[in-house]
Amino acid sequence: MTNIAEGFERVHAAEKMQFYNVARASCGEVRSLSYIMLDASYITDNEHKTLLDLVAQTGRLVSGLIRSTRARIEKP
Protein backbone atom coordinates (compact mmCIF):
# COMPACT_ATOMS: atom_id res chain seq x y z
CA MET A 1 0.00 0.00 0.00
CA THR A 2 2.77 2.46 0.82
CA ASN A 3 4.57 1.84 -2.48
CA ILE A 4 1.35 2.54 -4.38
CA ALA A 5 0.78 5.72 -2.37
CA GLU A 6 4.33 6.89 -2.96
CA GLY A 7 4.08 6.11 -6.68
CA PHE A 8 0.79 7.97 -6.93
CA GLU A 9 2.45 11.11 -5.58
CA ARG A 10 5.27 11.01 -8.13
CA VAL A 11 5.07 13.49 -10.98
CA HIS A 12 6.92 11.52 -13.65
CA ALA A 13 5.27 8.44 -15.13
CA ALA A 14 8.45 6.35 -15.05
CA GLU A 15 8.74 6.91 -11.31
CA LYS A 16 5.10 5.97 -10.80
CA MET A 17 5.63 2.73 -12.70
CA GLN A 18 8.72 1.92 -10.65
CA PHE A 19 6.82 2.12 -7.37
CA TYR A 20 3.83 0.22 -8.76
CA ASN A 21 6.15 -2.57 -9.91
CA VAL A 22 7.73 -2.72 -6.45
CA ALA A 23 4.23 -3.06 -4.99
CA ARG A 24 3.52 -5.97 -7.35
CA ALA A 25 6.81 -7.62 -6.44
CA SER A 26 5.85 -7.32 -2.78
CA CYS A 27 2.98 -9.69 -3.50
CA GLY A 28 5.59 -12.31 -4.37
CA GLU A 29 7.37 -11.62 -1.10
CA VAL A 30 4.18 -12.09 0.89
CA ARG A 31 3.44 -15.31 -1.00
CA SER A 32 6.93 -16.59 -0.19
CA LEU A 33 6.62 -15.62 3.47
CA SER A 34 3.24 -17.35 3.68
CA TYR A 35 4.96 -20.68 2.99
CA ILE A 36 7.43 -20.00 5.78
CA MET A 37 4.55 -19.23 8.15
CA LEU A 38 2.78 -22.41 7.09
CA ASP A 39 5.91 -24.54 7.52
CA ALA A 40 6.49 -23.03 10.98
CA SER A 41 2.85 -23.73 11.93
CA TYR A 42 2.10 -20.05 12.49
CA ILE A 43 -0.94 -20.39 10.23
CA THR A 44 -3.26 -23.25 9.28
CA ASP A 45 -3.75 -24.69 5.80
CA ASN A 46 -7.06 -22.80 5.52
CA GLU A 47 -5.45 -19.52 6.58
CA HIS A 48 -2.69 -20.12 4.07
CA LYS A 49 -5.16 -20.70 1.26
CA THR A 50 -7.04 -17.53 2.21
CA LEU A 51 -3.80 -15.56 2.29
CA LEU A 52 -2.74 -16.87 -1.12
CA ASP A 53 -6.13 -15.92 -2.55
CA LEU A 54 -5.83 -12.40 -1.14
CA VAL A 55 -2.30 -12.02 -2.45
CA ALA A 56 -3.41 -13.14 -5.93
CA GLN A 57 -6.32 -10.70 -5.87
CA THR A 58 -4.04 -7.87 -4.76
CA GLY A 59 -1.54 -8.73 -7.48
CA ARG A 60 -4.29 -8.56 -10.10
CA LEU A 61 -5.38 -5.16 -8.81
CA VAL A 62 -1.84 -3.78 -8.90
CA SER A 63 -1.33 -5.24 -12.38
CA GLY A 64 -4.48 -3.42 -13.49
CA LEU A 65 -3.12 -0.18 -12.06
CA ILE A 66 0.11 -0.73 -13.98
CA ARG A 67 -1.76 -1.41 -17.23
CA SER A 68 -3.94 1.66 -16.72
CA THR A 69 -0.97 3.89 -16.00
CA ARG A 70 0.93 2.51 -18.98
CA ALA A 71 -2.07 3.15 -21.25
CA ARG A 72 -2.22 6.78 -20.12
CA ILE A 73 1.52 7.19 -20.72
CA GLU A 74 1.42 5.67 -24.20
CA LYS A 75 -1.75 7.50 -25.26
CA PRO A 76 -1.13 9.18 -28.63
HTML snippet that shows the backbone in 3Dmol.js (N, CA, C, O; Angstrom):
<script src="https://3Dmol.org/build/3Dmol-min.js"></script>
<div id="view" style="width:600px;height:400px;position:relative"></div>
<script>
const pdb = `
ATOM      1  N   MET A   1       0.821  -1.181   0.000  1.00  0.00           N
ATOM      2  CA  MET A   1       0.000   0.000   0.000  1.00  0.00           C
ATOM      3  C   MET A   1       0.870   1.251   0.000  1.00  0.00           C
ATOM      4  O   MET A   1       0.552   2.214  -0.698  1.00  0.00           O
ATOM      5  N   THR A   2       1.939   1.260   0.750  1.00  0.00           N
ATOM      6  CA  THR A   2       2.766   2.455   0.820  1.00  0.00           C
ATOM      7  C   THR A   2       3.508   2.706  -0.491  1.00  0.00           C
ATOM      8  O   THR A   2       3.711   3.859  -0.872  1.00  0.00           O
ATOM      9  N   ASN A   3       3.914   1.647  -1.182  1.00  0.00           N
ATOM     10  CA  ASN A   3       4.566   1.837  -2.481  1.00  0.00           C
ATOM     11  C   ASN A   3       3.597   2.421  -3.493  1.00  0.00           C
ATOM     12  O   ASN A   3       3.985   3.271  -4.294  1.00  0.00           O
ATOM     13  N   ILE A   4       2.357   1.988  -3.472  1.00  0.00           N
ATOM     14  CA  ILE A   4       1.349   2.539  -4.378  1.00  0.00           C
ATOM     15  C   ILE A   4       1.114   4.012  -4.044  1.00  0.00           C
ATOM     16  O   ILE A   4       1.042   4.850  -4.943  1.00  0.00           O
ATOM     17  N   ALA A   5       0.998   4.325  -2.771  1.00  0.00           N
ATOM     18  CA  ALA A   5       0.785   5.716  -2.365  1.00  0.00           C
ATOM     19  C   ALA A   5       1.962   6.590  -2.783  1.00  0.00           C
ATOM     20  O   ALA A   5       1.769   7.700  -3.277  1.00  0.00           O
ATOM     21  N   GLU A   6       3.161   6.100  -2.588  1.00  0.00           N
ATOM     22  CA  GLU A   6       4.329   6.888  -2.962  1.00  0.00           C
ATOM     23  C   GLU A   6       4.394   7.065  -4.483  1.00  0.00           C
ATOM     24  O   GLU A   6       4.709   8.151  -4.968  1.00  0.00           O
ATOM     25  N   GLY A   7       4.100   6.011  -5.227  1.00  0.00           N
ATOM     26  CA  GLY A   7       4.084   6.111  -6.682  1.00  0.00           C
ATOM     27  C   GLY A   7       3.037   7.086  -7.167  1.00  0.00           C
ATOM     28  O   GLY A   7       3.280   7.841  -8.109  1.00  0.00           O
ATOM     29  N   PHE A   8       1.870   7.081  -6.536  1.00  0.00           N
ATOM     30  CA  PHE A   8       0.789   7.972  -6.928  1.00  0.00           C
ATOM     31  C   PHE A   8       1.200   9.431  -6.805  1.00  0.00           C
ATOM     32  O   PHE A   8       0.775  10.268  -7.602  1.00  0.00           O
ATOM     33  N   GLU A   9       2.017   9.735  -5.819  1.00  0.00           N
ATOM     34  CA  GLU A   9       2.448  11.114  -5.583  1.00  0.00           C
ATOM     35  C   GLU A   9       3.574  11.559  -6.506  1.00  0.00           C
ATOM     36  O   GLU A   9       3.893  12.747  -6.558  1.00  0.00           O
ATOM     37  N   ARG A  10       4.173  10.641  -7.225  1.00  0.00           N
ATOM     38  CA  ARG A  10       5.266  11.007  -8.131  1.00  0.00           C
ATOM     39  C   ARG A  10       4.726  11.736  -9.350  1.00  0.00           C
ATOM     40  O   ARG A  10       3.632  11.438  -9.829  1.00  0.00           O
ATOM     41  N   VAL A  11       5.490  12.680  -9.840  1.00  0.00           N
ATOM     42  CA  VAL A  11       5.068  13.488 -10.982  1.00  0.00           C
ATOM     43  C   VAL A  11       5.343  12.753 -12.297  1.00  0.00           C
ATOM     44  O   VAL A  11       4.500  12.744 -13.194  1.00  0.00           O
ATOM     45  N   HIS A  12       6.493  12.154 -12.406  1.00  0.00           N
ATOM     46  CA  HIS A  12       6.920  11.519 -13.649  1.00  0.00           C
ATOM     47  C   HIS A  12       6.393  10.086 -13.746  1.00  0.00           C
ATOM     48  O   HIS A  12       6.447   9.322 -12.783  1.00  0.00           O
ATOM     49  N   ALA A  13       5.890   9.746 -14.913  1.00  0.00           N
ATOM     50  CA  ALA A  13       5.271   8.437 -15.130  1.00  0.00           C
ATOM     51  C   ALA A  13       6.232   7.284 -14.858  1.00  0.00           C
ATOM     52  O   ALA A  13       5.834   6.270 -14.284  1.00  0.00           O
ATOM     53  N   ALA A  14       7.483   7.427 -15.259  1.00  0.00           N
ATOM     54  CA  ALA A  14       8.450   6.348 -15.048  1.00  0.00           C
ATOM     55  C   ALA A  14       8.635   6.058 -13.557  1.00  0.00           C
ATOM     56  O   ALA A  14       8.779   4.904 -13.152  1.00  0.00           O
ATOM     57  N   GLU A  15       8.629   7.103 -12.758  1.00  0.00           N
ATOM     58  CA  GLU A  15       8.742   6.914 -11.309  1.00  0.00           C
ATOM     59  C   GLU A  15       7.503   6.215 -10.760  1.00  0.00           C
ATOM     60  O   GLU A  15       7.611   5.318  -9.923  1.00  0.00           O
ATOM     61  N   LYS A  16       6.339   6.622 -11.228  1.00  0.00           N
ATOM     62  CA  LYS A  16       5.099   5.970 -10.800  1.00  0.00           C
ATOM     63  C   LYS A  16       5.179   4.477 -11.071  1.00  0.00           C
ATOM     64  O   LYS A  16       4.906   3.657 -10.194  1.00  0.00           O
ATOM     65  N   MET A  17       5.559   4.132 -12.305  1.00  0.00           N
ATOM     66  CA  MET A  17       5.626   2.726 -12.700  1.00  0.00           C
ATOM     67  C   MET A  17       6.629   1.951 -11.841  1.00  0.00           C
ATOM     68  O   MET A  17       6.394   0.789 -11.508  1.00  0.00           O
ATOM     69  N   GLN A  18       7.726   2.581 -11.489  1.00  0.00           N
ATOM     70  CA  GLN A  18       8.719   1.917 -10.654  1.00  0.00           C
ATOM     71  C   GLN A  18       8.115   1.517  -9.307  1.00  0.00           C
ATOM     72  O   GLN A  18       8.301   0.387  -8.855  1.00  0.00           O
ATOM     73  N   PHE A  19       7.407   2.423  -8.677  1.00  0.00           N
ATOM     74  CA  PHE A  19       6.823   2.116  -7.373  1.00  0.00           C
ATOM     75  C   PHE A  19       5.687   1.104  -7.490  1.00  0.00           C
ATOM     76  O   PHE A  19       5.522   0.254  -6.615  1.00  0.00           O
ATOM     77  N   TYR A  20       4.902   1.192  -8.566  1.00  0.00           N
ATOM     78  CA  TYR A  20       3.827   0.219  -8.761  1.00  0.00           C
ATOM     79  C   TYR A  20       4.402  -1.181  -8.984  1.00  0.00           C
ATOM     80  O   TYR A  20       3.840  -2.168  -8.509  1.00  0.00           O
ATOM     81  N   ASN A  21       5.517  -1.264  -9.703  1.00  0.00           N
ATOM     82  CA  ASN A  21       6.154  -2.566  -9.910  1.00  0.00           C
ATOM     83  C   ASN A  21       6.730  -3.128  -8.616  1.00  0.00           C
ATOM     84  O   ASN A  21       6.706  -4.339  -8.399  1.00  0.00           O
ATOM     85  N   VAL A  22       7.242  -2.262  -7.766  1.00  0.00           N
ATOM     86  CA  VAL A  22       7.730  -2.721  -6.455  1.00  0.00           C
ATOM     87  C   VAL A  22       6.556  -3.261  -5.635  1.00  0.00           C
ATOM     88  O   VAL A  22       6.688  -4.271  -4.943  1.00  0.00           O
ATOM     89  N   ALA A  23       5.420  -2.589  -5.717  1.00  0.00           N
ATOM     90  CA  ALA A  23       4.230  -3.060  -4.993  1.00  0.00           C
ATOM     91  C   ALA A  23       3.820  -4.448  -5.484  1.00  0.00           C
ATOM     92  O   ALA A  23       3.459  -5.312  -4.686  1.00  0.00           O
ATOM     93  N   ARG A  24       3.876  -4.657  -6.806  1.00  0.00           N
ATOM     94  CA  ARG A  24       3.515  -5.972  -7.347  1.00  0.00           C
ATOM     95  C   ARG A  24       4.519  -7.032  -6.909  1.00  0.00           C
ATOM     96  O   ARG A  24       4.136  -8.158  -6.593  1.00  0.00           O
ATOM     97  N   ALA A  25       5.790  -6.679  -6.889  1.00  0.00           N
ATOM     98  CA  ALA A  25       6.812  -7.620  -6.438  1.00  0.00           C
ATOM     99  C   ALA A  25       6.622  -7.986  -4.966  1.00  0.00           C
ATOM    100  O   ALA A  25       6.937  -9.101  -4.550  1.00  0.00           O
ATOM    101  N   SER A  26       6.110  -7.044  -4.189  1.00  0.00           N
ATOM    102  CA  SER A  26       5.849  -7.322  -2.777  1.00  0.00           C
ATOM    103  C   SER A  26       4.824  -8.430  -2.597  1.00  0.00           C
ATOM    104  O   SER A  26       4.845  -9.141  -1.593  1.00  0.00           O
ATOM    105  N   CYS A  27       3.931  -8.579  -3.560  1.00  0.00           N
ATOM    106  CA  CYS A  27       2.978  -9.691  -3.504  1.00  0.00           C
ATOM    107  C   CYS A  27       3.722 -11.025  -3.528  1.00  0.00           C
ATOM    108  O   CYS A  27       3.349 -11.965  -2.825  1.00  0.00           O
ATOM    109  N   GLY A  28       4.765 -11.099  -4.333  1.00  0.00           N
ATOM    110  CA  GLY A  28       5.590 -12.306  -4.368  1.00  0.00           C
ATOM    111  C   GLY A  28       6.290 -12.552  -3.045  1.00  0.00           C
ATOM    112  O   GLY A  28       6.427 -13.695  -2.609  1.00  0.00           O
ATOM    113  N   GLU A  29       6.731 -11.483  -2.412  1.00  0.00           N
ATOM    114  CA  GLU A  29       7.373 -11.618  -1.102  1.00  0.00           C
ATOM    115  C   GLU A  29       6.394 -12.158  -0.068  1.00  0.00           C
ATOM    116  O   GLU A  29       6.736 -13.043   0.716  1.00  0.00           O
ATOM    117  N   VAL A  30       5.187 -11.629  -0.068  1.00  0.00           N
ATOM    118  CA  VAL A  30       4.178 -12.091   0.889  1.00  0.00           C
ATOM    119  C   VAL A  30       3.846 -13.555   0.632  1.00  0.00           C
ATOM    120  O   VAL A  30       3.704 -14.342   1.567  1.00  0.00           O
ATOM    121  N   ARG A  31       3.722 -13.914  -0.652  1.00  0.00           N
ATOM    122  CA  ARG A  31       3.441 -15.311  -0.996  1.00  0.00           C
ATOM    123  C   ARG A  31       4.555 -16.221  -0.473  1.00  0.00           C
ATOM    124  O   ARG A  31       4.286 -17.278   0.099  1.00  0.00           O
ATOM    125  N   SER A  32       5.792 -15.807  -0.671  1.00  0.00           N
ATOM    126  CA  SER A  32       6.930 -16.588  -0.185  1.00  0.00           C
ATOM    127  C   SER A  32       6.913 -16.708   1.338  1.00  0.00           C
ATOM    128  O   SER A  32       7.124 -17.790   1.886  1.00  0.00           O
ATOM    129  N   LEU A  33       6.663 -15.599   2.009  1.00  0.00           N
ATOM    130  CA  LEU A  33       6.621 -15.620   3.473  1.00  0.00           C
ATOM    131  C   LEU A  33       5.458 -16.452   4.007  1.00  0.00           C
ATOM    132  O   LEU A  33       5.531 -16.999   5.107  1.00  0.00           O
ATOM    133  N   SER A  34       4.386 -16.545   3.221  1.00  0.00           N
ATOM    134  CA  SER A  34       3.244 -17.348   3.676  1.00  0.00           C
ATOM    135  C   SER A  34       3.627 -18.815   3.794  1.00  0.00           C
ATOM    136  O   SER A  34       3.134 -19.517   4.677  1.00  0.00           O
ATOM    137  N   TYR A  35       4.505 -19.285   2.908  1.00  0.00           N
ATOM    138  CA  TYR A  35       4.956 -20.685   2.994  1.00  0.00           C
ATOM    139  C   TYR A  35       5.834 -20.901   4.222  1.00  0.00           C
ATOM    140  O   TYR A  35       5.787 -21.961   4.847  1.00  0.00           O
ATOM    141  N   ILE A  36       6.619 -19.911   4.557  1.00  0.00           N
ATOM    142  CA  ILE A  36       7.431 -20.002   5.777  1.00  0.00           C
ATOM    143  C   ILE A  36       6.531 -20.066   7.003  1.00  0.00           C
ATOM    144  O   ILE A  36       6.762 -20.861   7.914  1.00  0.00           O
ATOM    145  N   MET A  37       5.491 -19.214   7.017  1.00  0.00           N
ATOM    146  CA  MET A  37       4.552 -19.230   8.146  1.00  0.00           C
ATOM    147  C   MET A  37       3.826 -20.562   8.241  1.00  0.00           C
ATOM    148  O   MET A  37       3.606 -21.078   9.336  1.00  0.00           O
ATOM    149  N   LEU A  38       3.456 -21.116   7.095  1.00  0.00           N
ATOM    150  CA  LEU A  38       2.778 -22.414   7.093  1.00  0.00           C
ATOM    151  C   LEU A  38       3.712 -23.510   7.602  1.00  0.00           C
ATOM    152  O   LEU A  38       3.320 -24.324   8.438  1.00  0.00           O
ATOM    153  N   ASP A  39       4.939 -23.529   7.100  1.00  0.00           N
ATOM    154  CA  ASP A  39       5.914 -24.540   7.520  1.00  0.00           C
ATOM    155  C   ASP A  39       6.235 -24.448   9.009  1.00  0.00           C
ATOM    156  O   ASP A  39       6.512 -25.459   9.653  1.00  0.00           O
ATOM    157  N   ALA A  40       6.197 -23.235   9.551  1.00  0.00           N
ATOM    158  CA  ALA A  40       6.494 -23.034  10.977  1.00  0.00           C
ATOM    159  C   ALA A  40       5.249 -23.180  11.849  1.00  0.00           C
ATOM    160  O   ALA A  40       5.305 -22.975  13.061  1.00  0.00           O
ATOM    161  N   SER A  41       4.130 -23.536  11.225  1.00  0.00           N
ATOM    162  CA  SER A  41       2.850 -23.730  11.927  1.00  0.00           C
ATOM    163  C   SER A  41       2.330 -22.451  12.589  1.00  0.00           C
ATOM    164  O   SER A  41       1.636 -22.507  13.605  1.00  0.00           O
ATOM    165  N   TYR A  42       2.667 -21.314  12.010  1.00  0.00           N
ATOM    166  CA  TYR A  42       2.098 -20.052  12.493  1.00  0.00           C
ATOM    167  C   TYR A  42       0.682 -19.847  11.963  1.00  0.00           C
ATOM    168  O   TYR A  42      -0.126 -19.146  12.572  1.00  0.00           O
ATOM    169  N   ILE A  43       0.394 -20.470  10.815  1.00  0.00           N
ATOM    170  CA  ILE A  43      -0.935 -20.390  10.225  1.00  0.00           C
ATOM    171  C   ILE A  43      -1.384 -21.789   9.812  1.00  0.00           C
ATOM    172  O   ILE A  43      -0.565 -22.685   9.608  1.00  0.00           O
ATOM    173  N   THR A  44      -2.695 -21.958   9.692  1.00  0.00           N
ATOM    174  CA  THR A  44      -3.260 -23.246   9.283  1.00  0.00           C
ATOM    175  C   THR A  44      -3.294 -23.324   7.749  1.00  0.00           C
ATOM    176  O   THR A  44      -3.048 -22.337   7.054  1.00  0.00           O
ATOM    177  N   ASP A  45      -3.601 -24.511   7.250  1.00  0.00           N
ATOM    178  CA  ASP A  45      -3.749 -24.686   5.801  1.00  0.00           C
ATOM    179  C   ASP A  45      -4.846 -23.775   5.260  1.00  0.00           C
ATOM    180  O   ASP A  45      -4.681 -23.178   4.196  1.00  0.00           O
ATOM    181  N   ASN A  46      -5.962 -23.659   5.975  1.00  0.00           N
ATOM    182  CA  ASN A  46      -7.058 -22.802   5.521  1.00  0.00           C
ATOM    183  C   ASN A  46      -6.644 -21.330   5.512  1.00  0.00           C
ATOM    184  O   ASN A  46      -6.971 -20.601   4.576  1.00  0.00           O
ATOM    185  N   GLU A  47      -5.933 -20.896   6.541  1.00  0.00           N
ATOM    186  CA  GLU A  47      -5.453 -19.515   6.583  1.00  0.00           C
ATOM    187  C   GLU A  47      -4.475 -19.254   5.435  1.00  0.00           C
ATOM    188  O   GLU A  47      -4.473 -18.182   4.830  1.00  0.00           O
ATOM    189  N   HIS A  48      -3.651 -20.254   5.153  1.00  0.00           N
ATOM    190  CA  HIS A  48      -2.686 -20.120   4.069  1.00  0.00           C
ATOM    191  C   HIS A  48      -3.401 -19.978   2.725  1.00  0.00           C
ATOM    192  O   HIS A  48      -3.032 -19.132   1.911  1.00  0.00           O
ATOM    193  N   LYS A  49      -4.404 -20.791   2.499  1.00  0.00           N
ATOM    194  CA  LYS A  49      -5.164 -20.698   1.259  1.00  0.00           C
ATOM    195  C   LYS A  49      -5.828 -19.327   1.138  1.00  0.00           C
ATOM    196  O   LYS A  49      -5.804 -18.717   0.069  1.00  0.00           O
ATOM    197  N   THR A  50      -6.414 -18.849   2.222  1.00  0.00           N
ATOM    198  CA  THR A  50      -7.040 -17.526   2.212  1.00  0.00           C
ATOM    199  C   THR A  50      -6.014 -16.444   1.905  1.00  0.00           C
ATOM    200  O   THR A  50      -6.279 -15.537   1.116  1.00  0.00           O
ATOM    201  N   LEU A  51      -4.859 -16.539   2.521  1.00  0.00           N
ATOM    202  CA  LEU A  51      -3.802 -15.556   2.290  1.00  0.00           C
ATOM    203  C   LEU A  51      -3.346 -15.576   0.835  1.00  0.00           C
ATOM    204  O   LEU A  51      -3.170 -14.521   0.225  1.00  0.00           O
ATOM    205  N   LEU A  52      -3.153 -16.773   0.275  1.00  0.00           N
ATOM    206  CA  LEU A  52      -2.741 -16.871  -1.123  1.00  0.00           C
ATOM    207  C   LEU A  52      -3.795 -16.277  -2.057  1.00  0.00           C
ATOM    208  O   LEU A  52      -3.459 -15.618  -3.041  1.00  0.00           O
ATOM    209  N   ASP A  53      -5.058 -16.510  -1.748  1.00  0.00           N
ATOM    210  CA  ASP A  53      -6.135 -15.924  -2.554  1.00  0.00           C
ATOM    211  C   ASP A  53      -6.101 -14.401  -2.490  1.00  0.00           C
ATOM    212  O   ASP A  53      -6.256 -13.732  -3.512  1.00  0.00           O
ATOM    213  N   LEU A  54      -5.900 -13.855  -1.299  1.00  0.00           N
ATOM    214  CA  LEU A  54      -5.835 -12.401  -1.138  1.00  0.00           C
ATOM    215  C   LEU A  54      -4.630 -11.804  -1.853  1.00  0.00           C
ATOM    216  O   LEU A  54      -4.724 -10.738  -2.462  1.00  0.00           O
ATOM    217  N   VAL A  55      -3.508 -12.493  -1.775  1.00  0.00           N
ATOM    218  CA  VAL A  55      -2.300 -12.016  -2.454  1.00  0.00           C
ATOM    219  C   VAL A  55      -2.514 -12.022  -3.967  1.00  0.00           C
ATOM    220  O   VAL A  55      -2.110 -11.083  -4.653  1.00  0.00           O
ATOM    221  N   ALA A  56      -3.144 -13.074  -4.492  1.00  0.00           N
ATOM    222  CA  ALA A  56      -3.407 -13.145  -5.925  1.00  0.00           C
ATOM    223  C   ALA A  56      -4.346 -12.019  -6.352  1.00  0.00           C
ATOM    224  O   ALA A  56      -4.134 -11.386  -7.386  1.00  0.00           O
ATOM    225  N   GLN A  57      -5.373 -11.776  -5.560  1.00  0.00           N
ATOM    226  CA  GLN A  57      -6.316 -10.700  -5.866  1.00  0.00           C
ATOM    227  C   GLN A  57      -5.614  -9.343  -5.845  1.00  0.00           C
ATOM    228  O   GLN A  57      -5.838  -8.512  -6.726  1.00  0.00           O
ATOM    229  N   THR A  58      -4.782  -9.124  -4.861  1.00  0.00           N
ATOM    230  CA  THR A  58      -4.041  -7.870  -4.759  1.00  0.00           C
ATOM    231  C   THR A  58      -3.099  -7.708  -5.944  1.00  0.00           C
ATOM    232  O   THR A  58      -2.983  -6.618  -6.504  1.00  0.00           O
ATOM    233  N   GLY A  59      -2.430  -8.781  -6.322  1.00  0.00           N
ATOM    234  CA  GLY A  59      -1.542  -8.735  -7.480  1.00  0.00           C
ATOM    235  C   GLY A  59      -2.278  -8.363  -8.756  1.00  0.00           C
ATOM    236  O   GLY A  59      -1.765  -7.601  -9.575  1.00  0.00           O
ATOM    237  N   ARG A  60      -3.487  -8.904  -8.926  1.00  0.00           N
ATOM    238  CA  ARG A  60      -4.286  -8.558 -10.101  1.00  0.00           C
ATOM    239  C   ARG A  60      -4.675  -7.083 -10.080  1.00  0.00           C
ATOM    240  O   ARG A  60      -4.649  -6.420 -11.117  1.00  0.00           O
ATOM    241  N   LEU A  61      -5.030  -6.575  -8.923  1.00  0.00           N
ATOM    242  CA  LEU A  61      -5.384  -5.157  -8.807  1.00  0.00           C
ATOM    243  C   LEU A  61      -4.194  -4.258  -9.138  1.00  0.00           C
ATOM    244  O   LEU A  61      -4.340  -3.276  -9.865  1.00  0.00           O
ATOM    245  N   VAL A  62      -3.038  -4.585  -8.616  1.00  0.00           N
ATOM    246  CA  VAL A  62      -1.842  -3.782  -8.896  1.00  0.00           C
ATOM    247  C   VAL A  62      -1.471  -3.887 -10.373  1.00  0.00           C
ATOM    248  O   VAL A  62      -1.069  -2.898 -10.985  1.00  0.00           O
ATOM    249  N   SER A  63      -1.605  -5.079 -10.945  1.00  0.00           N
ATOM    250  CA  SER A  63      -1.327  -5.242 -12.380  1.00  0.00           C
ATOM    251  C   SER A  63      -2.275  -4.383 -13.210  1.00  0.00           C
ATOM    252  O   SER A  63      -1.862  -3.808 -14.217  1.00  0.00           O
ATOM    253  N   GLY A  64      -3.524  -4.289 -12.806  1.00  0.00           N
ATOM    254  CA  GLY A  64      -4.478  -3.422 -13.493  1.00  0.00           C
ATOM    255  C   GLY A  64      -4.081  -1.960 -13.393  1.00  0.00           C
ATOM    256  O   GLY A  64      -4.212  -1.211 -14.362  1.00  0.00           O
ATOM    257  N   LEU A  65      -3.602  -1.553 -12.236  1.00  0.00           N
ATOM    258  CA  LEU A  65      -3.124  -0.182 -12.060  1.00  0.00           C
ATOM    259  C   LEU A  65      -1.945   0.093 -12.986  1.00  0.00           C
ATOM    260  O   LEU A  65      -1.854   1.164 -13.586  1.00  0.00           O
ATOM    261  N   ILE A  66      -1.050  -0.872 -13.098  1.00  0.00           N
ATOM    262  CA  ILE A  66       0.107  -0.726 -13.976  1.00  0.00           C
ATOM    263  C   ILE A  66      -0.339  -0.614 -15.435  1.00  0.00           C
ATOM    264  O   ILE A  66       0.150   0.245 -16.169  1.00  0.00           O
ATOM    265  N   ARG A  67      -1.259  -1.471 -15.854  1.00  0.00           N
ATOM    266  CA  ARG A  67      -1.764  -1.413 -17.228  1.00  0.00           C
ATOM    267  C   ARG A  67      -2.443  -0.068 -17.507  1.00  0.00           C
ATOM    268  O   ARG A  67      -2.236   0.535 -18.560  1.00  0.00           O
ATOM    269  N   SER A  68      -3.245   0.385 -16.563  1.00  0.00           N
ATOM    270  CA  SER A  68      -3.944   1.658 -16.720  1.00  0.00           C
ATOM    271  C   SER A  68      -2.968   2.824 -16.827  1.00  0.00           C
ATOM    272  O   SER A  68      -3.128   3.703 -17.673  1.00  0.00           O
ATOM    273  N   THR A  69      -1.980   2.823 -15.981  1.00  0.00           N
ATOM    274  CA  THR A  69      -0.975   3.890 -16.001  1.00  0.00           C
ATOM    275  C   THR A  69      -0.191   3.850 -17.302  1.00  0.00           C
ATOM    276  O   THR A  69       0.069   4.889 -17.908  1.00  0.00           O
ATOM    277  N   ARG A  70       0.182   2.662 -17.728  1.00  0.00           N
ATOM    278  CA  ARG A  70       0.933   2.510 -18.976  1.00  0.00           C
ATOM    279  C   ARG A  70       0.097   3.014 -20.162  1.00  0.00           C
ATOM    280  O   ARG A  70       0.624   3.673 -21.059  1.00  0.00           O
ATOM    281  N   ALA A  71      -1.187   2.706 -20.162  1.00  0.00           N
ATOM    282  CA  ALA A  71      -2.070   3.148 -21.249  1.00  0.00           C
ATOM    283  C   ALA A  71      -2.160   4.673 -21.298  1.00  0.00           C
ATOM    284  O   ALA A  71      -2.201   5.256 -22.381  1.00  0.00           O
ATOM    285  N   ARG A  72      -2.190   5.309 -20.154  1.00  0.00           N
ATOM    286  CA  ARG A  72      -2.219   6.784 -20.120  1.00  0.00           C
ATOM    287  C   ARG A  72      -0.908   7.374 -20.627  1.00  0.00           C
ATOM    288  O   ARG A  72      -0.901   8.407 -21.296  1.00  0.00           O
ATOM    289  N   ILE A  73       0.197   6.713 -20.305  1.00  0.00           N
ATOM    290  CA  ILE A  73       1.517   7.191 -20.723  1.00  0.00           C
ATOM    291  C   ILE A  73       1.665   7.074 -22.236  1.00  0.00           C
ATOM    292  O   ILE A  73       2.181   7.978 -22.893  1.00  0.00           O
ATOM    293  N   GLU A  74       1.209   5.961 -22.772  1.00  0.00           N
ATOM    294  CA  GLU A  74       1.423   5.667 -24.197  1.00  0.00           C
ATOM    295  C   GLU A  74       0.320   6.221 -25.073  1.00  0.00           C
ATOM    296  O   GLU A  74       0.329   6.002 -26.284  1.00  0.00           O
ATOM    297  N   LYS A  75      -0.627   6.930 -24.494  1.00  0.00           N
ATOM    298  CA  LYS A  75      -1.750   7.496 -25.256  1.00  0.00           C
ATOM    299  C   LYS A  75      -1.210   8.468 -26.302  1.00  0.00           C
ATOM    300  O   LYS A  75      -0.422   9.357 -25.978  1.00  0.00           O
ATOM    301  N   PRO A  76      -1.641   8.298 -27.577  1.00  0.00           N
ATOM    302  CA  PRO A  76      -1.128   9.183 -28.634  1.00  0.00           C
ATOM    303  C   PRO A  76      -1.633  10.603 -28.503  1.00  0.00           C
ATOM    304  O   PRO A  76      -1.288  11.458 -29.318  1.00  0.00           O
TER     305      PRO A  76
END
`;
const viewer = $3Dmol.createViewer("view");
viewer.addModel(pdb, "pdb");
viewer.setStyle({}, {cartoon: {color: "spectrum"}});
viewer.zoomTo();
viewer.render();
</script>
